[in-house]
């Protein structure tokens, strides 16, 4: 004898006692395409960061990725505050040039 299968209406997929409903993408959530594009942008930015000279990469990463203040970066690196500001400005200019037309 065959076991009788329970039928489910497609108009009313069930109630909480029937178990979890199929996963739905919340309203306003990024689409898979948008998530993929965002990931590609992250890869491009990381490659541009990796291509910077070490002294620029270090200070701009501490500032723009890690969120340290200019003063903290000067203390961490042992550089003068003016040197930190100059290197960050030059690193950002270099990044802009590398990413121009790509992003």
Helices and strands as residue ranges (DSSP letters): G 16-18, H 32-51, H 54-60, I 61-65, H 70-77, H 81-99
